Amino acid sequence: MAKYLTFIFLLITLTVSAQDLIIPHDHVLGNAELVSMLNVESNTELKKIQSTYQAGKEDKALIALTQYFKHKLSDRYFFSSNDFRQRFEEYNKMYSGRFEYHEKKAKQHLELYPAWTEWKIPFTNLKGEEVSSYPYRHLTRQHKAGDIALLFYFTNDTTYLHYIPKQAESLNEAFNQGKVETIADGNGAYEAYRAGNRMYNWLFAHQCLLASDQYTWQEQLVMIKNFLHTGAKLYHHNSEYREGNHQTRGMSALGMLAILFKEFKGADEWWTRATNRLEEHLEKEVYADGFQFERSVHYHIDDIDNYFYPYQLAKMNGVSLNPIWDQRLKAMFQVFVKIALPTKNAPVFQDDTNDPWAEYNKIEDIMALGSVLIANKEFKYFAGKKLPSKYYWLLSNAQLEDFKNRKASKPKLKSTELPETGYYIMRNGWEKDDLYMAISAGITEEKPDHQHGDMLGVQAYAYGNMVLPNYQVRYYLEDLEEFKNSWTKNVGLVDSVPHGRKWTGNKGGSGFGKWGQLPVPKVLNWTKGDQVDFFIGTHDGYKDMGVETFRQVFFLKDGFWLVRDHFISDGTQHNYQQVWQGHYDTENKVHVRSVFPNGAGLDIIQLGDVPNVITKGSARGKGRIVFESEKMNKATYSSLLFPFKGFEERIQKQDQYENLKLCGWQISKSDQINKTEYLESDASLVLAKDKVILLFDGSKIQFKSGDVMTTNKKSDLLLKWEKGSWNVTNCGILGVRLTVSSQYIDLEPGKSVQIDL
């Protein structure tokens, strides 16, 4: 028998050598092949295990092998199975209600699938339901595996201990029999994102169960074979870079497997491939401004996790990483400081999916991690009082202690931008009553799968409320297409045609769906100032209809915004809409108001052309108001957005709104001459405070000194008195020529000139 095993072992060894000493991906390893794949060159302990197996003492060798990796994983994994019991007790002290939480999560899986389950769809689950694409992807990801493993330690019920290894064994056998979903059909069990998630979750469950003597060596061996086979599949299917977080998740898991099971032949190739791919993603998919290229908070957080797992294991195991890892990770956490609301939450951008219909994203958990990894006081400002339970098991004792002791510091950052991603943030402070607006003016050209129909869309916060909200989505809901598109955004439309067109589902029927056509934006200017910020942008969403669209956003930092939407057709008539989210009552034909539970609210007043129609709509209880100008060649909306803290601060209903005094600003409308203390002009709308003056649709200015400045067309200008002269900035949508004292000055949008008068 011993001679026969030796012959088989040598035959397998020769075959493996011919395959470049890499674990095969086309089948799950048998025992002899598993032992033959050990790299015994400089490891006497493994050499002894191999010799024992060759001598016919198969069980003894395999027991020694599982004990070897139990010991190694205690040193290499995020936490040691040796002190698991102590950590488990601390975990339950730190986080209340853990048993109920994990029991609920575990049963969501246990009530659907037996331990030995099928892996080829369709099949019927324990509830008699047909398992199709959507539930199958969650089965393959094994999100509840950690909950099941922890439930064993809460209950001492060995049913939970044996469940995960039996589930893994069923997958191993199903693969060898060709009874799993393949990547080609769109629902692959070994597709990078699904397999990567499964490795995260099964590695955690495996490490937990290693703390129990009831976790048999045979079960450990099943798991090791599954880990190695999945690693081989991830290696095989990812020889080339592919855009998106699916490959990133798979390569993250491959990197972990390469560190944890480095004694197997080919593990160094796994590590090289994993880090090469991940560094390509860091380089190509984390923009210079720090945001992940899919432009979604959800996917940004998801990708931080993708990089964190191998990053943390590499640091813990003394494995060197290239500088790009530290550089990009720091920038990814810094993004949240840039985009954060005064509430310490983040806005909703594109496919954010954690809480459907929610109007903000929670970032306290990810910023807690950031404060540990980067040692940044501003990151700690956004973290909760306790490290989130999600990361408790993934950080060392020293890191846990560091989080407790780190001080927090409120950011000083005000208005800012993420120019590569296309988000522009207007902010006047970090207190609850401060104001905030985010403008979306970007598109992922490479992979716009998670993009919404919100080009040049805004969302705003004031006085404790999202006064102009955006909403999270959920992929399987029937209203996904509606909530990804323009009627649930704060945008301008032409003829009721939304920005997102040509909706398509993804292959396999389990995913998010995407738009075949989206507008391409162009930012004409972004200017930040002490008193006024302004943004100017356009997009080509209605070019095929012969209409150009422009949006100007002005932030008067004392307390309100002015949004101007311009629609210019090629001569044909259209209907032009301006959509605002919220539940509004109409005060009159140009004035609507939304009021929130805390008594604060938002007044929207049209200071320019009067719309023909005001209509209300809703989706899932989320309201909207739509201003519409019908059958026109061109139209301009000049929308005053005035958030108020309470009843007394609201704008009283008026007939004309020709003169308003808001937050120290004088707002004047006139179709003749508009006067301020320092000048008069033919501008139809003027906003003035001291020596800061915004003029809209004017062509002639006469200063108090008697000097006259004219423009070659109706223009928008920002004038500021600085150091004895006027600084004049073109804040309009087109270039303009100024004439002053017989001199001509050409100014593109956003450009300034100092004029001595």
SULVEN-V275860 format. One record per residue. RES is the residue in three letters. PSI is psi in whole degrees, 0 to 359 (* if undefined). Layout:
RES PSI
RES PSI
//
This chain:
MET 315
ALA 319
LYS 322
TYR 316
LEU 321
THR 319
PHE 313
ILE 318
PHE 316
LEU 322
LEU 316
ILE 319
THR 317
LEU 320
THR 316
VAL 318
SER 321
ALA 341
GLN 26
ASP 28
LEU 47
ILE 142
ILE 131
PRO 150
HIS 350
ASP 359
HIS 159
VAL 135
LEU 140
GLY 175
ASN 311
ALA 318
GLU 322
LEU 311
VAL 325
SER 339
MET 358
LEU 138
ASN 97
VAL 4
GLU 314
SER 26
ASN 100
THR 327
GLU 316
LEU 325
LYS 322
LYS 319
ILE 317
GLN 318
SER 319
THR 318
TYR 316
GLN 331
ALA 2
GLY 3
LYS 68
GLU 308
ASP 317
LYS 318
ALA 318
LEU 324
ILE 316
ALA 323
LEU 315
THR 324
GLN 322
TYR 311
PHE 334
LYS 316
HIS 315
LYS 319
LEU 333
SER 331
ASP 332
ARG 326
TYR 172
PHE 324
PHE 161
SER 139
SER 340
ASN 325
ASP 23
PHE 316
ARG 318
GLN 316
ARG 322
PHE 319
GLU 316
GLU 319
TYR 315
ASN 334
LYS 321
MET 324
TYR 113
SER 155
GLY 25
ARG 320
PHE 311
GLU 319
TYR 307
HIS 327
GLU 315
LYS 314
LYS 315
ALA 317
LYS 338
GLN 330
HIS 315
LEU 328
GLU 353
LEU 326
TYR 137
PRO 166
ALA 315
TRP 101
THR 170
GLU 157
TRP 14
LYS 121
ILE 154
PRO 151
PHE 173
THR 132
ASN 184
LEU 341
LYS 4
GLY 12
GLU 146
GLU 128
VAL 112
SER 197
SER 311
TYR 308
PRO 330
TYR 321
ARG 328
HIS 326
LEU 313
THR 334
ARG 337
GLN 45
HIS 335
LYS 6
ALA 317
GLY 322
ASP 319
ILE 316
ALA 316
LEU 328
LEU 329
PHE 319
TYR 338
PHE 326
THR 341
ASN 20
ASP 113
THR 350
THR 320
TYR 330
LEU 318
HIS 351
TYR 309
ILE 311
PRO 327
LYS 323
GLN 318
ALA 321
GLU 321
SER 325
LEU 317
ASN 313
GLU 320
ALA 320
PHE 313
ASN 337
GLN 2
GLY 31
LYS 43
VAL 158
GLU 137
THR 162
ILE 325
ALA 329
ASP 1
GLY 354
ASN 30
GLY 131
ALA 336
TYR 14
GLU 146
ALA 315
TYR 319
ARG 313
ALA 323
GLY 315
ASN 317
ARG 321
MET 317
TYR 310
ASN 322
TRP 327
LEU 318
PHE 313
ALA 317
HIS 315
GLN 321
CYS 312
LEU 335
LEU 342
ALA 352
SER 135
ASP 345
GLN 354
TYR 103
THR 159
TRP 328
GLN 320
GLU 320
GLN 321
LEU 320
VAL 315
MET 317
ILE 317
LYS 320
ASN 318
PHE 315
LEU 319
HIS 318
THR 320
GLY 318
ALA 320
LYS 316
LEU 320
TYR 314
HIS 318
HIS 2
ASN 45
SER 341
GLU 153
TYR 133
ARG 136
GLU 148
GLY 166
ASN 348
HIS 311
GLN 323
THR 316
ARG 318
GLY 318
MET 331
SER 313
ALA 320
LEU 319
GLY 319
MET 313
LEU 323
ALA 323
ILE 316
LEU 329
PHE 49
LYS 348
GLU 352
PHE 143
LYS 134
GLY 354
ALA 327
ASP 325
GLU 323
TRP 313
TRP 317
THR 314
ARG 316
ALA 311
THR 325
ASN 313
ARG 314
LEU 322
GLU 329
GLU 318
HIS 319
LEU 320
GLU 317
LYS 334
GLU 352
VAL 106
TYR 166
ALA 333
ASP 358
GLY 348
PHE 140
GLN 140
PHE 348
GLU 358
ARG 20
SER 137
VAL 318
HIS 310
TYR 334
HIS 313
ILE 317
ASP 319
ASP 328
ILE 316
ASP 319
ASN 317
TYR 328
PHE 316
TYR 303
PRO 329
TYR 311
GLN 316
LEU 321
ALA 315
LYS 318
MET 332
ASN 11
GLY 27
VAL 127
SER 147
LEU 152
ASN 155
PRO 334
ILE 331
TRP 308
ASP 318
GLN 310
ARG 321
LEU 317
LYS 316
ALA 325
MET 323
PHE 324
GLN 334
VAL 319
PHE 328
VAL 321
LYS 321
ILE 353
ALA 145
LEU 163
PRO 342
THR 0
LYS 10
ASN 179
ALA 155
PRO 174
VAL 121
PHE 121
GLN 221
ASP 72
ASP 131
THR 2
ASN 320
ASP 91
PRO 135
TRP 357
ALA 154
GLU 7
TYR 168
ASN 138
LYS 132
ILE 9
GLU 326
ASP 311
ILE 328
MET 335
ALA 316
LEU 316
GLY 322
SER 333
VAL 313
LEU 323
ILE 348
ALA 57
ASN 126
LYS 325
GLU 323
PHE 320
LYS 332
TYR 327
PHE 351
ALA 156
GLY 179
LYS 329
LYS 148
LEU 134
PRO 144
SER 331
LYS 323
TYR 357
TYR 315
TRP 350
LEU 358
LEU 149
SER 165
ASN 322
ALA 321
GLN 322
LEU 318
GLU 322
ASP 320
PHE 318
LYS 322
ASN 346
ARG 135
LYS 155
ALA 149
SER 128
LYS 135
PRO 154
LYS 352
LEU 136
LYS 229
SER 142
THR 182
GLU 154
LEU 83
PRO 325
GLU 324
THR 328
GLY 36
TYR 136
TYR 126
ILE 121
MET 124
ARG 140
ASN 9
GLY 183
TRP 9
GLU 163
LYS 325
ASP 7
ASP 168
LEU 152
TYR 139
MET 139
ALA 135
ILE 130
SER 115
ALA 49
GLY 165
ILE 141
THR 103
GLU 326
GLU 321
LYS 76
PRO 34
ASP 325
HIS 15
GLN 144
HIS 167
GLY 69
ASP 36
MET 129
LEU 17
GLY 153
VAL 159
GLN 147
ALA 149
TYR 143
ALA 139
TYR 43
GLY 4
ASN 148
MET 96
VAL 333
LEU 92
PRO 165
ASN 165
TYR 142
GLN 161
VAL 171
ARG 130
TYR 324
TYR 354
LEU 145
GLU 337
ASP 11
LEU 311
GLU 321
GLU 317
PHE 346
LYS 354
ASN 186
SER 337
TRP 347
THR 25
LYS 175
ASN 85
VAL 175
GLY 142
LEU 159
VAL 126
ASP 33
SER 17
VAL 117
PRO 168
HIS 321
GLY 128
ARG 163
LYS 62
TRP 134
THR 145
GLY 170
ASN 165
LYS 136
GLY 343
GLY 15
SER 1
GLY 208
PHE 336
GLY 156
LYS 171
TRP 138
GLY 341
GLN 129
LEU 151
PRO 147
VAL 123
PRO 163
LYS 121
VAL 118
LEU 329
ASN 149
TRP 115
THR 128
LYS 137
GLY 171
ASP 324
GLN 331
VAL 130
ASP 147
PHE 150
PHE 140
ILE 128
GLY 165
THR 169
HIS 166
ASP 21
GLY 337
TYR 20
LYS 322
ASP 346
MET 2
GLY 27
VAL 131
GLU 142
THR 141
PHE 148
ARG 130
GLN 136
VAL 123
PHE 129
PHE 108
LEU 106
LYS 351
ASP 346
GLY 15
PHE 176
TRP 157
LEU 123
VAL 123
ARG 121
ASP 125
HIS 132
PHE 122
ILE 115
SER 171
ASP 14
GLY 344
THR 157
GLN 143
HIS 167
ASN 134
TYR 128
GLN 147
GLN 121
VAL 130
TRP 132
GLN 143
GLY 173
HIS 110
TYR 149
ASP 147
THR 126
GLU 320
ASN 195
LYS 352
VAL 1
HIS 122
VAL 158
ARG 139
SER 137
VAL 139
PHE 165
PRO 332
ASN 7
GLY 348
ALA 168
GLY 187
LEU 124
ASP 132
ILE 123
ILE 132
GLN 113
LEU 358
GLY 234
ASP 144
VAL 123
PRO 152
ASN 325
VAL 143
ILE 123
THR 154
LYS 150
GLY 176
SER 161
ALA 121
ARG 35
GLY 358
LYS 116
GLY 167
ARG 158
ILE 141
VAL 121
PHE 138
GLU 133
SER 121
GLU 142
LYS 65
MET 152
ASN 322
LYS 160
ALA 152
THR 125
TYR 132
SER 92
SER 116
LEU 121
LEU 105
PHE 103
PRO 139
PHE 148
LYS 328
GLY 177
PHE 318
GLU 337
GLU 354
ARG 162
ILE 122
GLN 144
LYS 133
GLN 170
ASP 317
GLN 335
TYR 40
GLU 333
ASN 117
LEU 144
LYS 109
LEU 120
CYS 37
GLY 356
TRP 136
GLN 123
ILE 120
SER 134
LYS 142
SER 145
ASP 11
GLN 260
ILE 130
ASN 124
LYS 142
THR 182
GLU 334
TYR 345
LEU 168
GLU 152
SER 171
ASP 14
ALA 141
SER 340
LEU 129
VAL 134
LEU 123
ALA 138
LYS 114
ASP 236
LYS 34
VAL 119
ILE 129
LEU 125
LEU 130
PHE 135
ASP 47
GLY 160
SER 356
LYS 132
ILE 130
GLN 120
PHE 162
LYS 331
SER 347
GLY 346
ASP 150
VAL 137
MET 132
THR 162
THR 157
ASN 354
LYS 165
LYS 128
SER 165
ASP 128
LEU 144
LEU 122
LEU 132
LYS 132
TRP 118
GLU 120
LYS 45
GLY 10
SER 166
TRP 128
ASN 121
VAL 125
THR 132
ASN 110
CYS 22
GLY 182
ILE 348
LEU 160
GLY 155
VAL 150
ARG 122
LEU 143
THR 117
VAL 122
SER 47
SER 12
GLN 143
TYR 133
ILE 119
ASP 129
LEU 120
GLU 163
PRO 130
GLY 348
LYS 151
SER 160
VAL 144
GLN 126
ILE 121
ASP 124
LEU *
//
